[in-house]
Amino acid sequence: MEETNSNSVEFGIGESSVIGSETAANTINAPKPLLGMKFNSHEEAYNYYNSYALLMGFGIRKSTVNYSRKTREVVDRKFVCDKEGYKPNSGKIEIPLRRETRVGCKAMMRVKLLEDKSWEVTGFVEEHTNHVLSSPDKAKMHRSHQQFHKTQRCKKLIDSLREEGMPHSTISRVINATNGQDGEFVTSQQCIDHIRTQRVNNIGHECIYIIRHFQSMTSNDPEFYFAIEVDSSGQMRSVFWADGRSRASYLQFSDVIVFDVTYRTNKFGLPFAPFTGVNHHRQSTLLGCALLADEQEDTFVWLFEEWLKCMHGIEPGAIITDQDRAMCNAIHSVFPTTRHRYCYWHMQKHIIDHLPTLVSRYGEQFQRYWGLWCNSSSIEQCEGYWVEMKEKFDINEEGEGWLQTVYKCREHWVPCYLKDTFFAGMRSNQRSESINAFFDGYVNSQTQLHEFVTQYEKAVTHRRLSEAHEDFKSLNTKPVMLLGHPIEIQAGEMYTRNMFDVFHTEFKGFGTEFCEELRKDGDIVEYKVCKFTDRGKWEVVTYEQSSQMQFCCTCALFETNGVVCRHILSLMMARQMDSLLDHYILHRWTIHARHRNIGVGNIVFGRNITSCEEKINLLKSWALRAKFNNVLELAFDSEEKLQQLDDVLTNFMESLEEEFGETQDQIMDIPQSSAPISHTIENIPQITVRDPDRPARTKGRPRNATRIQSGLEQAQEKKERKKRICSRCGELGHYRTSCKVNLQRYHFR
């Protein structure tokens, strides 16, 4: 036997006996270990002693281990009672936080490696002199007898349930209810320990896991796109990704998006930046996502440029954000033709905060003029009211106050300046906030980056299931008609279920409207439309016989929401029209907006993009690819439909071969400009991507951002801070986690 590091000797008590290696290590009725008993491995010896301990009513743990000085092989192991030894004494009498479990028990078993590679019992102490043994029903509660939580099956269950957003206590209850074994239960703490171990093992490797995950996504989805920004040392700064379905959806729903970065629940505090659109059911749809290093202008520029590359250079028609200066500058730089709107909710908070101060400065009449200015029906009227306000209240337009600031950015938030742009009925970034709320049950401040990526995929799946459910409802149900008018029937056949409800709200209101001709100039006629009961509030509808867009209303509901308003419907009824023109039913709101999408011969987006022939061909290729994916998705569950699709494609390929004399492989070759973008490690320089070394320095939620600051928000935060009571020191203004009192200072002298 080789020499070991330890020269200690244990003398066994009991009858010496030599037993063969054929020992049943896991037998529940394991007899008392004897000196000279042999095992095939030290793990087998541990299991045998643990089975004996369960029978006797105590638990065990692994103690000292000795290694060979030459080979560093384990040559000696000692297993002891779990009450062996004492808790280390730091020299101070501290406030006890946990009860003592160790009482100095001497019971143990020692095994030693022999020359024939078997393990022999060389020491055994049976007596437990200073503690009582547990009863049979409680012995299994010792830690060494709780083995189910260590099995791969249980660990996979914990990981799966954690990915679904369940807390630790719920995970343990679910596992115990469905997979408990003979009274052996999994505790909440065991779930916490497993999750903590997984996270510790992933420290320093999170970016590598993200890249590997994205590579696997690329193999399953050729249209998957991702980009990672690294600094000069190879440390990850930001990451952006979008799958093929999101890229295809953007072809139909690129007219308006919402962007927000106030959510940052992950280990490194990286702001979560989703691009959120609106589908044909007025539901939120995810069009890509990023985790950013910070909220500086160059970071936003990098993100928007990557997103634009992902979407083949198609700028969104409109974008809704808050008033962050760095974000606004990046939007104007990367999306110069995109209409930028500020979040209505944020602006209203600032108005509520600052308006009382302005009223106290300029007098009571200022509030009335402010309301007239904000709610002007036209730009000319708005500018006229501003001139009146300047003259009446002596306002310096070139000043640096809050009033001058909001006036300078009036084109981004005052409604009359935004009437010519389609926003799908949105005024705020609430859709992005709802996406953030979805993550609240799934992630927290300890969530690792690769876990966050997985949870994002779950959010995408959840949204798409909701869309599929609405598709099913729209295709398999019929709306209930109010009057059975041809226009109503036409809308019911074309619109999705949710959009028909929006249209129906306007259709039901046309009967209460009164139409009166104001003036006529050739083919152009203007009508005043108002309610019978309130003729003081009216809208002007312009009717032009020779124009393709025959009706135009000052309420601008069709221009901003894409649905004909009740004022236009009233005039249509008065002129005895029995159908809506095609351009009054937006394709993006129809039942077949996604499945019968853009034709390759006539590509139509929310706005004109480019006349470049190469880009048009690229978009045609994407439109075809998106259409094929939709057809495949619809036919996937039917063997007959799949066979029909295969026959159609085969016949088409054979006809092309006959016409052009080309082989199938040549036909299927895609030009380089139309090939899907694929990011793999093999295609980029080999660099080491390191995890961020510290949490991101962000502007935080509205409190520390460069937005137009609201004193109301500050007052609310101070009020909430006063409500906080520390459970450690009992003082107001903070919680236990941020308490400055150190427990180590509390000791008895």
Secondary structure, DSSP 4 states (H G I P E B T S, - for coil): ---BS--------S-EEEE-S---TT-TTPPPP-EEEEESSHHHHHHHHHHHHHHHT--EEEEEEEEBTTT--EEEEEEEETT-S-PPP-SS-BPP-S---------EEEEEE-TTS-EEEEEEE----SSPPPPHHHHTTSGGG--GGGSHHHHHHHHHHHHTT--HHHHHHHHHHHH-BTTB---HHHHHHHHHHHHHHTTT-HHHHHHHHHHHHHHH-TT-EEEEEE-TTSBEEEEEEE-HHHHHHHHHS-S-EEE---B--STT-PPEEEEEEE-TTS-EEEEEEEE-S-S-HHHHHHHHHHHHHHTTT---SEEEE---HHHHHHHHHH-TTSEEEE-HHHHHHHHHHHHHHHHHHH-THHHHHHHHHHT-SSHHHHHHHHHHHHHHHT--TTS-SHHHHHHHTGGGT-GGGGTTS--TT--SSHHHHHHHHHHTTT--TT--HHHHHHHHHHHHHHHHHHHHHHHHHHHH--PPPSS--HHHHHHHHHB-HHHHHHHHHHHHHGGGEEEEEEEEETTEEEEEEEESS-TTSEEEEEEETTSSS-EEETT-HHHHHSS--HHHHHHHHHTT--S--GGGS-GGGBTTTTTS--BTTB---SS-----HHHHHHHHHHHHHHHHHHHHHHHTT-HHHHHHHHHHHHHHHHHHHHHH---HHHHH---GGGSPP---GGGS----PBPPSS------SGGGSSS---HHHHHHHHHHHHH-B-TTT--BS--GGG----GGG-B--
